[in-house]
Amino acid sequence: MGAMLRLDCKGGGWRRECREALRHQGCCVVENVLGADQLASLRASMYRARDRIVAEVGHARLERAGELGVLRLMMKFEPQVVRLLELPELLAVVDEHVSPSAVLHLQNGFILPPLRGERDAGAFQLRFHQDFPRVLNGYLMSVNALFAIDDFEAANGGTWVVPGTHQRSERPDEDYLRKAAVCVECPAGAMLVFDSTLWHCAGQNTSGRDRLAINHQFTRSYVKQQIDYVRALGDAAVAQLPPRTQQLLGWYTRVVTSLDEYYRPGPERLYRAGQG
């Protein structure tokens, strides 16, 4: 299927090349999206968010989930991570591959620890999977933007992708997935962009240190979000954000809960016409 395409967002034409790569390969890497200061701040915020999540949910419930180092709803505990939704490069990917009216299906942090044994090796994200397991005759419903907060390497569990397996209605043979998989090796600050139907998995971290990343998945506005971010954050907090961020969080695709909300005048409605 060819080597992973790596683009520099500082160079011209990366959007067009990214579009072609997603069409044919299902993925590409866009480098130099996040700078050193941003990365240092995000690393610190992810560890703080992890502590808050553990305190709220508890180790036992997190263990039962069968996940490995996943941080859900980080923005509730560390509001700065919502600022990632303002990055021009990220918004260009959303507009190009889904639509300007797309919504954030999820934002998950990953603190992938060094592998501790067979139990870790069985975690969901270490098995080949699709983030959007619905193929609709080639119609792109969902795109991912995964930020490397640390360098991605084979040794520290960098993501493995299987180029060309996107938009397939049947799961490829497991032996083929293993043989055709390519490890995404890229510097911190890069953004892995992929069609959410692409088969991929996290690698096994044998480096002896954590590997950090933040994943975003964007869908057409009529696809239900993994988390209702507006309700989770609260109207007051979302109302203070830029209009485009409100859009991505689902501010204009809310479901009415009363006749009073349904019959509000246009500017006050909980949804906008033409979301698609």
C-alpha beads as a LAMMPS data file, in Angstrom:
LAMMPS data file: protein, C-alpha beads

276 atoms
275 bonds

1 atom types
1 bond types

-500.0 500.0 xlo xhi
-500.0 500.0 ylo yhi
-500.0 500.0 zlo zhi

Masses

1 110.0

Atoms # bond

1 1 1 0.000 0.000 0.000
2 1 1 3.028 2.300 0.215
3 1 1 4.694 4.260 3.011
4 1 1 2.797 6.577 5.329
5 1 1 2.552 10.050 3.790
6 1 1 4.057 12.742 6.029
7 1 1 3.193 16.383 5.348
8 1 1 4.360 19.669 6.875
9 1 1 1.501 22.015 7.756
10 1 1 3.877 24.954 7.231
11 1 1 4.198 24.092 3.568
12 1 1 1.686 24.870 0.867
13 1 1 -0.642 22.263 -0.544
14 1 1 -0.798 20.008 2.513
15 1 1 -4.612 20.142 2.595
16 1 1 -4.901 18.867 -0.963
17 1 1 -2.322 16.136 -0.371
18 1 1 -4.048 15.133 2.858
19 1 1 -7.377 14.859 1.034
20 1 1 -5.865 12.592 -1.615
21 1 1 -4.109 10.459 0.989
22 1 1 -7.331 9.886 2.929
23 1 1 -9.120 8.957 -0.259
24 1 1 -6.561 6.358 -1.337
25 1 1 -4.644 5.302 1.796
26 1 1 -7.142 6.281 4.480
27 1 1 -4.555 8.211 6.508
28 1 1 -1.619 10.619 6.597
29 1 1 0.537 12.516 9.104
30 1 1 0.600 16.324 9.293
31 1 1 3.660 17.575 11.188
32 1 1 4.438 20.785 13.122
33 1 1 0.870 21.448 14.254
34 1 1 1.702 21.873 17.966
35 1 1 4.751 23.715 19.326
36 1 1 7.016 22.869 22.257
37 1 1 5.243 25.156 24.742
38 1 1 1.836 23.763 23.817
39 1 1 3.087 20.217 24.192
40 1 1 4.589 20.842 27.631
41 1 1 1.356 22.437 28.839
42 1 1 -0.774 19.597 27.453
43 1 1 1.399 16.912 29.068
44 1 1 0.969 18.524 32.481
45 1 1 -2.781 18.965 31.984
46 1 1 -3.239 15.321 30.991
47 1 1 -1.695 14.014 34.190
48 1 1 -3.807 16.410 36.240
49 1 1 -6.919 15.278 34.362
50 1 1 -6.025 11.635 35.001
51 1 1 -5.872 12.262 38.742
52 1 1 -9.243 14.030 38.691
53 1 1 -10.855 11.245 36.644
54 1 1 -9.558 8.557 38.992
55 1 1 -10.844 10.530 41.970
56 1 1 -14.316 10.875 40.408
57 1 1 -14.754 7.427 38.870
58 1 1 -12.483 5.234 40.977
59 1 1 -9.783 2.711 40.010
60 1 1 -12.147 -0.266 40.160
61 1 1 -14.650 1.076 37.633
62 1 1 -11.893 2.196 35.288
63 1 1 -10.277 -1.244 35.464
64 1 1 -13.608 -2.945 34.669
65 1 1 -13.922 -0.838 31.503
66 1 1 -11.079 -2.825 29.949
67 1 1 -9.316 0.309 28.748
68 1 1 -5.667 1.238 29.075
69 1 1 -4.820 4.811 29.995
70 1 1 -7.885 6.429 28.362
71 1 1 -8.905 9.910 29.590
72 1 1 -12.496 10.759 28.714
73 1 1 -14.015 14.231 29.139
74 1 1 -10.655 15.849 29.898
75 1 1 -12.050 19.287 29.095
76 1 1 -14.279 19.153 32.170
77 1 1 -11.191 19.055 34.384
78 1 1 -8.682 20.905 32.193
79 1 1 -10.532 23.527 30.133
80 1 1 -7.413 24.370 28.134
81 1 1 -7.745 21.177 26.083
82 1 1 -10.914 22.543 24.480
83 1 1 -8.669 25.165 22.840
84 1 1 -7.400 22.431 20.539
85 1 1 -10.724 22.840 18.736
86 1 1 -9.560 26.289 17.621
87 1 1 -6.456 25.087 15.771
88 1 1 -6.641 26.167 12.087
89 1 1 -5.094 22.899 10.915
90 1 1 -7.666 20.863 12.817
91 1 1 -10.556 22.952 11.521
92 1 1 -9.227 22.625 7.962
93 1 1 -9.358 18.829 8.305
94 1 1 -12.911 18.940 9.686
95 1 1 -14.174 21.255 6.935
96 1 1 -12.439 19.347 4.158
97 1 1 -13.416 15.833 5.139
98 1 1 -16.702 16.105 7.029
99 1 1 -18.334 19.562 6.874
100 1 1 -18.319 22.993 8.595
101 1 1 -21.376 21.830 10.551
102 1 1 -19.615 18.717 11.933
103 1 1 -19.631 17.940 15.644
104 1 1 -17.040 16.509 17.996
105 1 1 -17.918 12.870 18.532
106 1 1 -15.180 12.460 21.119
107 1 1 -11.998 13.915 22.527
108 1 1 -10.002 11.299 24.435
109 1 1 -6.577 11.552 25.976
110 1 1 -4.242 8.559 26.050
111 1 1 -1.549 7.998 28.633
112 1 1 -0.312 4.654 27.355
113 1 1 1.789 3.069 30.127
114 1 1 4.575 0.558 29.637
115 1 1 3.106 -2.906 29.111
116 1 1 2.676 -4.700 32.442
117 1 1 1.553 -8.153 31.366
118 1 1 -1.074 -10.210 29.534
119 1 1 -3.976 -8.250 31.015
120 1 1 -2.733 -5.010 29.469
121 1 1 -2.052 -6.778 26.169
122 1 1 -5.768 -7.630 25.939
123 1 1 -6.966 -4.030 26.196
124 1 1 -9.393 -2.920 23.494
125 1 1 -7.190 -0.236 21.949
126 1 1 -4.386 -2.769 21.393
127 1 1 -6.662 -4.820 19.107
128 1 1 -7.356 -3.823 15.501
129 1 1 -10.608 -1.899 15.269
130 1 1 -12.468 0.899 13.474
131 1 1 -13.528 4.033 15.325
132 1 1 -16.584 4.332 13.059
133 1 1 -17.681 0.779 12.158
134 1 1 -20.285 1.820 9.610
135 1 1 -19.507 1.853 5.898
136 1 1 -22.071 3.745 3.814
137 1 1 -21.128 3.194 0.182
138 1 1 -18.009 5.365 0.417
139 1 1 -19.736 8.325 2.068
140 1 1 -17.338 9.796 4.628
141 1 1 -19.191 10.156 7.909
142 1 1 -16.316 10.538 10.342
143 1 1 -12.664 11.602 10.489
144 1 1 -10.061 11.368 13.249
145 1 1 -7.294 13.773 14.216
146 1 1 -4.883 12.166 16.682
147 1 1 -2.225 14.459 18.171
148 1 1 1.126 13.008 19.146
149 1 1 1.952 14.684 22.459
150 1 1 5.110 12.558 22.649
151 1 1 7.112 11.198 19.748
152 1 1 5.386 8.172 18.217
153 1 1 7.734 5.194 17.896
154 1 1 7.287 1.438 17.608
155 1 1 8.959 1.006 21.002
156 1 1 6.567 3.305 22.897
157 1 1 3.349 1.980 21.391
158 1 1 2.881 4.307 18.448
159 1 1 -0.377 3.754 16.556
160 1 1 -0.450 1.035 13.901
161 1 1 -2.605 1.607 10.818
162 1 1 -3.465 -0.653 7.902
163 1 1 -3.474 1.615 4.825
164 1 1 -6.203 0.945 2.316
165 1 1 -8.546 -0.852 4.717
166 1 1 -10.935 2.100 5.046
167 1 1 -14.461 2.021 3.623
168 1 1 -14.616 -1.777 3.628
169 1 1 -17.864 -3.375 4.707
170 1 1 -16.177 -6.579 5.930
171 1 1 -13.368 -6.986 8.436
172 1 1 -10.076 -7.882 6.741
173 1 1 -8.429 -11.146 7.671
174 1 1 -6.530 -10.896 10.965
175 1 1 -3.353 -12.259 9.385
176 1 1 -3.557 -9.598 6.680
177 1 1 -4.065 -6.851 9.262
178 1 1 -0.932 -7.900 11.128
179 1 1 1.215 -8.218 8.014
180 1 1 0.041 -5.029 6.283
181 1 1 0.047 -2.792 9.369
182 1 1 2.395 0.191 9.413
183 1 1 3.597 1.832 12.614
184 1 1 3.034 5.584 12.637
185 1 1 6.391 7.053 13.624
186 1 1 6.322 10.837 13.866
187 1 1 7.568 13.651 16.116
188 1 1 5.600 15.162 18.972
189 1 1 3.297 17.904 17.712
190 1 1 2.216 15.957 14.627
191 1 1 -1.397 15.130 13.800
192 1 1 -2.384 11.716 12.438
193 1 1 -5.447 12.210 10.235
194 1 1 -7.457 9.173 9.217
195 1 1 -10.795 8.031 7.879
196 1 1 -12.549 6.653 10.963
197 1 1 -13.387 3.419 9.122
198 1 1 -9.658 2.624 8.811
199 1 1 -8.475 -0.440 10.734
200 1 1 -5.878 0.511 13.341
201 1 1 -4.698 -0.133 16.893
202 1 1 -2.313 1.151 19.513
203 1 1 1.049 -0.554 19.734
204 1 1 2.539 -2.241 22.767
205 1 1 4.605 0.161 24.847
206 1 1 7.910 -1.493 25.755
207 1 1 9.868 1.738 26.238
208 1 1 9.625 1.928 30.027
209 1 1 7.863 5.300 29.933
210 1 1 4.382 6.647 29.179
211 1 1 3.396 7.674 25.647
212 1 1 0.840 10.517 25.451
213 1 1 -1.645 11.413 22.722
214 1 1 -5.002 13.159 22.301
215 1 1 -7.538 11.786 19.855
216 1 1 -10.420 13.674 18.237
217 1 1 -13.199 12.162 16.160
218 1 1 -15.566 14.385 14.172
219 1 1 -18.820 13.244 12.601
220 1 1 -21.735 14.599 10.624
221 1 1 -23.917 16.632 12.961
222 1 1 -26.761 14.100 13.050
223 1 1 -24.568 11.353 14.545
224 1 1 -25.016 11.085 18.308
225 1 1 -21.939 12.124 20.273
226 1 1 -20.174 9.707 22.619
227 1 1 -20.626 12.315 25.372
228 1 1 -23.124 15.175 25.435
229 1 1 -20.426 17.822 25.861
230 1 1 -22.854 20.705 26.280
231 1 1 -24.609 19.048 29.210
232 1 1 -21.345 17.744 30.640
233 1 1 -19.708 21.178 30.670
234 1 1 -22.833 23.225 31.345
235 1 1 -24.521 25.960 29.319
236 1 1 -22.694 28.765 31.137
237 1 1 -19.254 27.386 30.266
238 1 1 -20.097 26.614 26.626
239 1 1 -21.740 30.018 26.098
240 1 1 -18.382 31.697 26.744
241 1 1 -16.576 29.795 23.988
242 1 1 -16.099 30.916 20.355
243 1 1 -19.087 30.149 18.080
244 1 1 -17.147 27.564 16.062
245 1 1 -16.144 25.699 19.215
246 1 1 -19.768 25.804 20.370
247 1 1 -20.741 24.273 17.043
248 1 1 -18.237 21.443 17.429
249 1 1 -19.355 20.713 20.985
250 1 1 -22.966 20.343 19.826
251 1 1 -24.387 23.703 20.980
252 1 1 -26.418 24.042 17.770
253 1 1 -27.558 20.418 17.564
254 1 1 -29.214 20.057 20.958
255 1 1 -32.507 18.223 21.356
256 1 1 -35.384 20.245 22.766
257 1 1 -36.954 19.021 26.003
258 1 1 -40.111 21.157 26.187
259 1 1 -42.611 23.095 24.078
260 1 1 -41.106 26.299 25.426
261 1 1 -37.733 25.359 23.940
262 1 1 -39.319 24.207 20.683
263 1 1 -41.153 27.495 20.078
264 1 1 -38.296 29.830 20.876
265 1 1 -37.502 32.446 18.208
266 1 1 -34.813 31.517 15.685
267 1 1 -31.749 33.049 17.372
268 1 1 -32.602 31.318 20.666
269 1 1 -33.264 27.832 19.298
270 1 1 -31.234 24.888 20.521
271 1 1 -30.411 23.812 16.975
272 1 1 -29.744 25.392 13.606
273 1 1 -31.510 24.500 10.394
274 1 1 -29.382 22.861 7.721
275 1 1 -27.062 20.890 9.993
276 1 1 -25.688 18.003 7.986

Bonds

1 1 1 2
2 1 2 3
3 1 3 4
4 1 4 5
5 1 5 6
6 1 6 7
7 1 7 8
8 1 8 9
9 1 9 10
10 1 10 11
11 1 11 12
12 1 12 13
13 1 13 14
14 1 14 15
15 1 15 16
16 1 16 17
17 1 17 18
18 1 18 19
19 1 19 20
20 1 20 21
21 1 21 22
22 1 22 23
23 1 23 24
24 1 24 25
25 1 25 26
26 1 26 27
27 1 27 28
28 1 28 29
29 1 29 30
30 1 30 31
31 1 31 32
32 1 32 33
33 1 33 34
34 1 34 35
35 1 35 36
36 1 36 37
37 1 37 38
38 1 38 39
39 1 39 40
40 1 40 41
41 1 41 42
42 1 42 43
43 1 43 44
44 1 44 45
45 1 45 46
46 1 46 47
47 1 47 48
48 1 48 49
49 1 49 50
50 1 50 51
51 1 51 52
52 1 52 53
53 1 53 54
54 1 54 55
55 1 55 56
56 1 56 57
57 1 57 58
58 1 58 59
59 1 59 60
60 1 60 61
61 1 61 62
62 1 62 63
63 1 63 64
64 1 64 65
65 1 65 66
66 1 66 67
67 1 67 68
68 1 68 69
69 1 69 70
70 1 70 71
71 1 71 72
72 1 72 73
73 1 73 74
74 1 74 75
75 1 75 76
76 1 76 77
77 1 77 78
78 1 78 79
79 1 79 80
80 1 80 81
81 1 81 82
82 1 82 83
83 1 83 84
84 1 84 85
85 1 85 86
86 1 86 87
87 1 87 88
88 1 88 89
89 1 89 90
90 1 90 91
91 1 91 92
92 1 92 93
93 1 93 94
94 1 94 95
95 1 95 96
96 1 96 97
97 1 97 98
98 1 98 99
99 1 99 100
100 1 100 101
101 1 101 102
102 1 102 103
103 1 103 104
104 1 104 105
105 1 105 106
106 1 106 107
107 1 107 108
108 1 108 109
109 1 109 110
110 1 110 111
111 1 111 112
112 1 112 113
113 1 113 114
114 1 114 115
115 1 115 116
116 1 116 117
117 1 117 118
118 1 118 119
119 1 119 120
120 1 120 121
121 1 121 122
122 1 122 123
123 1 123 124
124 1 124 125
125 1 125 126
126 1 126 127
127 1 127 128
128 1 128 129
129 1 129 130
130 1 130 131
131 1 131 132
132 1 132 133
133 1 133 134
134 1 134 135
135 1 135 136
136 1 136 137
137 1 137 138
138 1 138 139
139 1 139 140
140 1 140 141
141 1 141 142
142 1 142 143
143 1 143 144
144 1 144 145
145 1 145 146
146 1 146 147
147 1 147 148
148 1 148 149
149 1 149 150
150 1 150 151
151 1 151 152
152 1 152 153
153 1 153 154
154 1 154 155
155 1 155 156
156 1 156 157
157 1 157 158
158 1 158 159
159 1 159 160
160 1 160 161
161 1 161 162
162 1 162 163
163 1 163 164
164 1 164 165
165 1 165 166
166 1 166 167
167 1 167 168
168 1 168 169
169 1 169 170
170 1 170 171
171 1 171 172
172 1 172 173
173 1 173 174
174 1 174 175
175 1 175 176
176 1 176 177
177 1 177 178
178 1 178 179
179 1 179 180
180 1 180 181
181 1 181 182
182 1 182 183
183 1 183 184
184 1 184 185
185 1 185 186
186 1 186 187
187 1 187 188
188 1 188 189
189 1 189 190
190 1 190 191
191 1 191 192
192 1 192 193
193 1 193 194
194 1 194 195
195 1 195 196
196 1 196 197
197 1 197 198
198 1 198 199
199 1 199 200
200 1 200 201
201 1 201 202
202 1 202 203
203 1 203 204
204 1 204 205
205 1 205 206
206 1 206 207
207 1 207 208
208 1 208 209
209 1 209 210
210 1 210 211
211 1 211 212
212 1 212 213
213 1 213 214
214 1 214 215
215 1 215 216
216 1 216 217
217 1 217 218
218 1 218 219
219 1 219 220
220 1 220 221
221 1 221 222
222 1 222 223
223 1 223 224
224 1 224 225
225 1 225 226
226 1 226 227
227 1 227 228
228 1 228 229
229 1 229 230
230 1 230 231
231 1 231 232
232 1 232 233
233 1 233 234
234 1 234 235
235 1 235 236
236 1 236 237
237 1 237 238
238 1 238 239
239 1 239 240
240 1 240 241
241 1 241 242
242 1 242 243
243 1 243 244
244 1 244 245
245 1 245 246
246 1 246 247
247 1 247 248
248 1 248 249
249 1 249 250
250 1 250 251
251 1 251 252
252 1 252 253
253 1 253 254
254 1 254 255
255 1 255 256
256 1 256 257
257 1 257 258
258 1 258 259
259 1 259 260
260 1 260 261
261 1 261 262
262 1 262 263
263 1 263 264
264 1 264 265
265 1 265 266
266 1 266 267
267 1 267 268
268 1 268 269
269 1 269 270
270 1 270 271
271 1 271 272
272 1 272 273
273 1 273 274
274 1 274 275
275 1 275 276
